[in-house]
Amino acid sequence: MSKAQRQSRLDPLWSSLPAAALVGFFVLVPLAIFAVYSILTSRLFEVSGPVTTRNFSDALRSNLNRSLSRNSAEIGLLAAVFSVGLALPMAFWMRHGAKRARAIVMFAVVASFMTGYLVRIYAFRTVLGTSGVINTVLLRLGIVDHPVEALLFSRISVTVALVHIFLPYATITLFAAMAPLSTSYLEAAEDLGANARQRWSRLIAPIMFAPALSTFVLVFVLSASDYVTPQFLGGTNGATIGTQVQVAFTGAGDFGAGAAVSMLMLVAFMICYAVGVGVPRLLGLGRLRFMS
Amino acid sequence: MSRVRRTPVVSTVTFAAVMFLWIPIALVVLFSFHSTGSLTFPFRGFSLRWYREVLGSEEVQRAALNSLTIALASTVSTVLLGTLAAYGLSRTRSRWRPAVAVLFFVPLTLPGLFLGISLLVFFREAKASLSLVTVTIAHLVYVLPYFLLIARAALDRLDPVLDEVAADLGATRWQTFRRVTLPQVWPVLVGAGLLSFALSFDEFIITFFVIGPDSTLPMYIFSQLRRTVDPQINAIATLLLATVIALFAVTFLVTVRASSSRRRLALTDLTGGGA
């Protein structure tokens, strides 16, 4: 038996084992421990037996949690709506725009994708702050006579920064998903007399529905769980459930409560992902494939 | 060939969005050269004083060195383990394939907040003290799935007949990989490695929970942000931006030149090429 034949008996999947073991050990095991924390009794920076459901009942009954969750959901929804809403036309333009300008836009998007997360938060702080660029310009022009404080430390500023953070990602993903939407299809639609609106609704929308929805859900989940942006841009009205969880683990030391809230958030996010995958399938749009 | 007619709305939105993405960053860069501590107009003249302060700071140097070490260590491990795993997933006929694929998908969908906290809890229970090692482990499991997604898409696009031909000619699997597969995909692997590096270098959300007493550049920016806002942060931000863009430009040129026109690193490679 030759060496090649002997080797071919071993399935290539074995070469995935080291990476799989690593991810299993450092992601699934920690998640399991985290889940166990949510049903243990919490003391200061400590959890121990006996098993209890109190963390969950407290988390569900808390009015604070409810309003923080509402904040998070609103911020997440707005960030997702604007990210996907801007990314779709951008991705379309990047596929079909004028050649030279296309390269510039692509570079602009990829380079901003690589711009630091904290750097962007910082940028908006200097732009939106009471002594920030927008306010000083407005004051100088005499449009307002005192700085507009609502620009910073509000849900709006958090949302704007999150859109800035996730827009490049959404654009690149949707650009990749537009591959089946070839020029010849669009030309054919045009030749058959479809106007711009009909092209969007009959051709582009059915192809882009599933990828747009999954991008929407991902941006929603990542924005709604963000705990850094609200800290720096949110003020008191912009506090979110994510900041609450972070404080439970690093400041307050109430591990049980933090873990219970986290588990509830995870369940909510999993439902979101299920909707993101399930709805296109129900509509028969999940597996659209075109020759390109 | 006639081009598709673009509606003015699409062009306007694209233009506005690019402005939205770049004006705040451009302002950060501009004020990093400000001669005063002010971060707003009027602009009172150029100076490199903030760069001098930042580059002279021992705290920044240590943070930068830590960031570099972590990013290098996690990238090298990611490229090695990720390439192996991607090869396995793309060539296997095993019925376990979907399960393994889903496993690698978990960290991509899990918000960093939860990955960070669960690792914090895990290291606590394991009585492992937090250090740069725990950060590197965290970055590795965070970055690896991204690398894998891109590498797998590149491997899946290859013509499987080439592998069979090589096997028929008596090549071992390693020889086939080395001589047939790798020459076709290495530019994508390099690009994905670079993305891994950039992701790790910039990571804050998870790092915050598992770092312990050490610092990285994002951690340093975070601590500065909590205290004051002055052009030092602008200078660090500009240096980071310049580094990442330079890295990208170099990688792009190297891979494009080396692979001639055969297989160029494309934007779509960053997201795993469609689907």
Interface residues (C-beta under 8 A of the other chain):
Chain A: S2 K3 A4 Q7 S8 D11 P12 L13 W14 S15 S16 L17 P18 A19 A20 L22 V23 G24 F26 V27 L28 V29 P30 L31 I33 F34 Y37 L86 P89 M90 F92 W93 M94 H96 G97 A98 V105 M106 A108 V109 V110 A111 S112 F113 M114 T115 G116 Y117 L118 V119 R120 I121 Y122 A123 F124 R125 T126 V127 G129 S131 G132 V133 T136 V137 R140 V163 H164 L167 P168 T171 I172 T173 F175 A176 A177 A179 P180 T183 L186 E187 E190 A196 L218 V221 L222 S225 D226 Y227 V228 F232 G242 V245 Q246 F249 T250 F255 G258 A259 S262 M265 L266 F269 Y273
Chain B: M1 S2 R3 V4 R5 R6 T7 V9 V10 S11 V13 T14 A17 V18 F20 L21 W22 I23 P24 I25 L27 V28 F31 L39 T40 F41 L81 G82 L84 A85 Y87 G88 L89 R91 T92 R93 S94 W96 R97 V100 L103 F104 V106 P107 T109 L110 P111 G112 L113 F114 L115 I117 S118 L119 L120 V121 F122 E125 I137 A138 L140 V141 L144 P145 L148 A167 G170 A171 T172 R173 A198 D202 F204 I205 F208 F209 P218 I221 F222 L225 V229 I233 N234 A237 L240 L241 V244 I245 F248 L267 T268 L270 T271 G272 G273 G274 A275
